[in-house]
Amino acid sequence: MHSHKKVALLAVAFCLPSIAQPPARVEFATVVSRNPSRTISLPAELAPFLQADIEARVPGYIEHVLVDRGSNVRKGQLLVELSAPELKAQTAAAESTLHQAEADEGQAEAQAAAVESTFVRLQEASKTPGAIAENELVQAEKQRDAARSVVESRKAATRAALERLHATQETQGYLRVTAPFDGTITDRFVHPGMLVQTNAHMSLLKLQQTGHLRLTVPVPETYVGHVVHGASVTFHIAAQPGKSYIAKIARIARALDSQNRTMMVELDAYNKDGTLAPGMYPSVDWPVSSAEPLLLVPSTSVVSTTERTFVITSVNGHAHWVDVRKGTAFGEQVAIRGNVKQGEKVLKRASDEVREGTPLL
């Protein structure tokens, strides 16, 4: 009999701790709702805003190269001079043709003036009956009209000769190669004495605009909804550790690359101190914000086990586990989705040691 009582008392003694759990002193945090923002690091590439391979528009020999690699040039500045004697000969021939056309035009106008004078005299004389034959006046009128036609023909020939001269002069002007925009000569391919053929597509120089650069960023599909035209973005280059640069979003492709699922976004970067260069691969601090408000709690409020992920709330002063899905971390906070509401209290430092139903202080 005594042995049965002893066993019963031991059983009760072992069961008591599991039934009566001591209150746990905890600190609560409030579930907040907001549109958090953060930055992610994306690779990018710097390219000149404008660039051109300078080619000759007419064949010829290189006479002078007035710039070299690294030269800063202005729009319209003379870069290369070519020589082509045949173009000078063509211009001289065009000038001679124009002078001949102008002389022919002057002669035709003089003849037309004489014929016009004769016609006027005959027309006055015809007012006197019987002074001249009617057929004579008609012939004089036809001669006047023919002379006028010759003058118009000579004028047309003069205009054509003038246009040919302008064309040859313009072609001869192509022997002077100038800069199409402000920039820096980044490469040189020719030297004096070289023969340049236009059908060979031979570049003389490479010109790039380095003061104004394009920062091209391949934005992953996940973040294309966060691209805002005109937004300022910070980027860094390996050549200047610790230094930050600012660029503005200027051009958005509005289409994804089918292979890597990214959208190209171009930013305008200005190289004020000359430390940036085309071809660099900067890292960009790309801003990312949520399209809709998120529920945020401290990272320490979310408990993850092999079976579930949850936060702990208080129901009538006792712990209650609420299953949630853990989202993106924003500093010391993390986004969650589940049966929780904005303003609700959760344990700030939760753990699975705080069991369901534990009294909370």
DOSETI-963717 format. One line per field, with one value per residue (C-alpha): x, y, z; residue number from 0; residue in one letter. Coordinates in steps of 0.001 Angstrom, whole numbers. Layout:
<atoms>
X = [X,...]
Y = [Y,...]
Z = [Z,...]
num = [NUM,...]
residuo = [A,...]
</atoms>
This chain:
<atoms>
X = [0,2761,4655,1662,1348,5054,4829,1796,3531,6623,4468,2746,6089,7470,4336,4066,6847,5266,1864,2750,5223,6792,6017,8547,9757,9810,10122,7611,8024,5314,4547,4952,3822,5858,7528,11138,14009,17461,20269,21748,25098,24888,27721,27809,29947,31067,31001,31522,28330,29509,32208,33286,35917,37142,37459,38425,35581,37905,41030,44390,47751,48144,49834,49651,48275,47693,46575,47614,46343,45151,44573,41487,39741,36819,34064,35255,38952,41274,42621,44170,45114,45224,46558,44942,46282,43513,40905,42705,42714,38983,38351,40420,38516,35198,36279,37260,33906,32102,34059,33232,29547,29475,31097,28559,25773,27097,27370,23827,22484,24240,22789,19363,19603,20447,17564,15225,16289,15663,12233,11289,12305,10340,7339,7409,7794,4856,2577,3019,979,3150,6455,7454,6056,4014,6069,9248,7788,6765,10292,11804,9491,10472,14157,13607,11911,14712,17347,15561,15511,19245,19816,17804,19768,23083,21920,21012,24449,26045,24060,25037,28706,28500,26963,29702,32308,30697,30603,34278,35198,33202,34892,38258,37238,37010,40800,40583,39286,37706,36258,32488,32131,34106,36097,39404,41449,41799,43604,45577,45983,47745,50951,52088,52693,50138,47638,43999,41368,37740,36460,38746,36885,40163,39921,42284,41535,39153,37328,35379,33451,34874,33461,29946,29651,26953,26694,24936,23383,21760,18883,17550,13894,13094,13992,12809,9724,11946,13503,12550,13497,15592,16506,20049,22173,25536,28343,31977,35077,37997,40529,39172,38371,36156,35019,31398,30034,26516,24673,21062,18779,18251,17313,15345,15186,11650,12429,14198,17064,15691,18938,19877,16462,17824,16774,19415,19207,21475,22515,24269,27567,29697,33457,34180,37525,38729,38935,36347,37162,35232,35598,35563,33293,31826,29629,26295,24309,20950,17956,15198,11876,8720,5805,3347,3586,5259,4838,8169,9368,12828,14906,15130,11317,11240,12007,12915,13028,13182,9390,8093,8819,6840,6578,5222,2319,467,-3111,-4651,-1165,37,2436,884,2901,1838,3228,4702,6732,10006,10799,13562,15718,15998,18789,17718,14165,12678,9479,6933,3656,1139,-1809,-470,-1595,-35,272,179,2731,5267,8163,11247,13626,11726,12878,11309,12027,9025,6428,2838,721,3627,2545,4181,5195]
Y = [0,2418,1559,2526,5915,6591,5894,8163,10998,10704,10809,13972,15527,14921,16258,19506,21425,20681,21868,25029,27018,30048,33486,34774,38379,39632,42847,43628,45320,46825,45561,48545,49032,51132,51188,50437,51216,49729,49459,46487,46382,45985,45878,48592,49915,53416,54436,57783,59719,60307,58483,58349,56708,59640,58656,60564,61353,61601,59631,61292,61329,62307,65704,66691,65067,67908,65873,62711,60284,62188,65501,67420,68932,71262,70876,72083,71925,70822,67330,66020,67573,65488,66314,65298,67195,65821,67611,70922,70268,69540,72793,74765,73168,74010,77634,77817,76375,78935,81852,80574,80221,83760,85087,83265,84652,88207,87780,86402,89299,91812,90139,90042,93742,94556,92452,94061,97537,96640,95284,98444,100687,98567,98585,102404,102648,100292,102893,104855,103134,101683,102486,98785,95466,93574,90408,92302,93207,89595,88345,90936,89810,86156,87092,88934,85882,83616,85949,85906,82091,82027,84329,82025,79035,80779,81707,78060,76984,79541,78269,74669,75638,77491,74452,72216,74620,74612,70805,70498,73143,71269,68011,69729,70940,67303,67255,69135,66658,68396,67248,66608,67300,68207,65304,63512,61681,58186,56520,57428,55176,57275,59188,61692,60142,57354,56848,56860,55085,55869,52423,50728,52265,53186,55140,58051,58774,57722,60526,60039,62451,61775,64731,63318,59541,56878,54588,51441,49199,45797,45788,42296,41602,41513,45191,46781,48083,50316,52254,55944,58355,61227,59507,59986,56877,56482,54443,53601,52679,50478,53165,55534,53446,55210,57863,58099,59468,60513,59767,60334,57832,59234,56460,53251,50413,49335,45806,42791,40872,37424,35689,37201,38679,42145,45577,48078,51440,54357,57064,60358,60755,63888,63486,66808,65868,63559,60468,58523,56849,54919,51165,51208,48744,50560,49070,50842,51208,50567,51806,49263,50070,48052,48697,48223,48675,45808,44603,44920,43505,43290,40474,38978,38647,35932,32372,29773,26068,22991,22773,26340,30058,32161,35207,35208,37433,37837,36579,37244,37487,34176,33393,32541,31314,32825,31283,33815,33916,35750,38353,40801,42227,46012,46701,45458,44823,42103,41926,39262,37917,36103,36477,39614,43229,46639,47866,44367,43524,40714,39538,41554,38704,35528,31910,28471,28222,30473,27769,28202,29341,30526,33430,36666,39536]
Z = [0,956,-2242,-4420,-2686,-3158,-6884,-7198,-5360,-7573,-10694,-9483,-8596,-12112,-13807,-11900,-13781,-17133,-16012,-14134,-16274,-14600,-16151,-18645,-18504,-22095,-24084,-26808,-30198,-32385,-35891,-38223,-41814,-44262,-47669,-46785,-49123,-49428,-51955,-53730,-55479,-59257,-61812,-64469,-67305,-68224,-71886,-73640,-74259,-77849,-79779,-83407,-85562,-87633,-91309,-94460,-96868,-99883,-100849,-100446,-98726,-95075,-95036,-91349,-88176,-85723,-82679,-80879,-78275,-75210,-77032,-75928,-78948,-79592,-82143,-85555,-84626,-87459,-86800,-90029,-93379,-96568,-100005,-103313,-106398,-108627,-106494,-107016,-110757,-110674,-108829,-111332,-114219,-112565,-112125,-115809,-116860,-114706,-116251,-119755,-118836,-117430,-120620,-122788,-120647,-121070,-124843,-125061,-123018,-125333,-128420,-126809,-126015,-129667,-130958,-128428,-129571,-133230,-132398,-130477,-133410,-135876,-133568,-133446,-137201,-137760,-136277,-139519,-142244,-145020,-143293,-142880,-143972,-141364,-141954,-141032,-137607,-136981,-137782,-135429,-132644,-133152,-133113,-129833,-128258,-129496,-128039,-124682,-124742,-125404,-122419,-120142,-121451,-120760,-117247,-116556,-117778,-115460,-112472,-113256,-113560,-110232,-108523,-109946,-108601,-105158,-105217,-106087,-103501,-100867,-101844,-101613,-98148,-97068,-97194,-93877,-91277,-88266,-84926,-84979,-81230,-78123,-76724,-76328,-78947,-77494,-80401,-83541,-86581,-89269,-89865,-92527,-95941,-95623,-98423,-97346,-99437,-98685,-99732,-97179,-94185,-92585,-89332,-88867,-85208,-82437,-80679,-77437,-75264,-71813,-69897,-70211,-69787,-70051,-67022,-68256,-65586,-66323,-63822,-62941,-63686,-59957,-59568,-62821,-61045,-58918,-61830,-61576,-64363,-63019,-59745,-58449,-57918,-56181,-57731,-56977,-58983,-57996,-58943,-56266,-53172,-50666,-53142,-54261,-57536,-58448,-61712,-62794,-64495,-68016,-70455,-69769,-72311,-71288,-72473,-70968,-72502,-73288,-72309,-68946,-67981,-67302,-68515,-69595,-67851,-68786,-66360,-67103,-65248,-65502,-65237,-63525,-61972,-64769,-62551,-64582,-67878,-70526,-70093,-66288,-64468,-61455,-58748,-58363,-55143,-56803,-54755,-54178,-52504,-52006,-54339,-51424,-47639,-45789,-42213,-40407,-37094,-35522,-36959,-33454,-33316,-35991,-34938,-37565,-36765,-38939,-38803,-38889,-38877,-36417,-34204,-30654,-29685,-26408,-26067,-22657,-21189,-22610,-25474,-28819,-31775,-35135,-38307,-40748,-43924,-43654,-46348,-47171,-44404,-44076,-41621,-38178,-39377,-41545,-43592,-42646,-44028,-41866,-39537,-37850,-38146,-38003,-34418,-32932,-30241,-30714,-28590,-29447,-28618,-29335,-29176,-29217,-25473,-24913,-25373,-26507,-23533,-21403,-19114,-20144,-17912]
num = [0,1,2,3,4,5,6,7,8,9,10,11,12,13,14,15,16,17,18,19,20,21,22,23,24,25,26,27,28,29,30,31,32,33,34,35,36,37,38,39,40,41,42,43,44,45,46,47,48,49,50,51,52,53,54,55,56,57,58,59,60,61,62,63,64,65,66,67,68,69,70,71,72,73,74,75,76,77,78,79,80,81,82,83,84,85,86,87,88,89,90,91,92,93,94,95,96,97,98,99,100,101,102,103,104,105,106,107,108,109,110,111,112,113,114,115,116,117,118,119,120,121,122,123,124,125,126,127,128,129,130,131,132,133,134,135,136,137,138,139,140,141,142,143,144,145,146,147,148,149,150,151,152,153,154,155,156,157,158,159,160,161,162,163,164,165,166,167,168,169,170,171,172,173,174,175,176,177,178,179,180,181,182,183,184,185,186,187,188,189,190,191,192,193,194,195,196,197,198,199,200,201,202,203,204,205,206,207,208,209,210,211,212,213,214,215,216,217,218,219,220,221,222,223,224,225,226,227,228,229,230,231,232,233,234,235,236,237,238,239,240,241,242,243,244,245,246,247,248,249,250,251,252,253,254,255,256,257,258,259,260,261,262,263,264,265,266,267,268,269,270,271,272,273,274,275,276,277,278,279,280,281,282,283,284,285,286,287,288,289,290,291,292,293,294,295,296,297,298,299,300,301,302,303,304,305,306,307,308,309,310,311,312,313,314,315,316,317,318,319,320,321,322,323,324,325,326,327,328,329,330,331,332,333,334,335,336,337,338,339,340,341,342,343,344,345,346,347,348,349,350,351,352,353,354,355,356,357,358,359,360]
residuo = [M,H,S,H,K,K,V,A,L,L,A,V,A,F,C,L,P,S,I,A,Q,P,P,A,R,V,E,F,A,T,V,V,S,R,N,P,S,R,T,I,S,L,P,A,E,L,A,P,F,L,Q,A,D,I,E,A,R,V,P,G,Y,I,E,H,V,L,V,D,R,G,S,N,V,R,K,G,Q,L,L,V,E,L,S,A,P,E,L,K,A,Q,T,A,A,A,E,S,T,L,H,Q,A,E,A,D,E,G,Q,A,E,A,Q,A,A,A,V,E,S,T,F,V,R,L,Q,E,A,S,K,T,P,G,A,I,A,E,N,E,L,V,Q,A,E,K,Q,R,D,A,A,R,S,V,V,E,S,R,K,A,A,T,R,A,A,L,E,R,L,H,A,T,Q,E,T,Q,G,Y,L,R,V,T,A,P,F,D,G,T,I,T,D,R,F,V,H,P,G,M,L,V,Q,T,N,A,H,M,S,L,L,K,L,Q,Q,T,G,H,L,R,L,T,V,P,V,P,E,T,Y,V,G,H,V,V,H,G,A,S,V,T,F,H,I,A,A,Q,P,G,K,S,Y,I,A,K,I,A,R,I,A,R,A,L,D,S,Q,N,R,T,M,M,V,E,L,D,A,Y,N,K,D,G,T,L,A,P,G,M,Y,P,S,V,D,W,P,V,S,S,A,E,P,L,L,L,V,P,S,T,S,V,V,S,T,T,E,R,T,F,V,I,T,S,V,N,G,H,A,H,W,V,D,V,R,K,G,T,A,F,G,E,Q,V,A,I,R,G,N,V,K,Q,G,E,K,V,L,K,R,A,S,D,E,V,R,E,G,T,P,L,L]
</atoms>
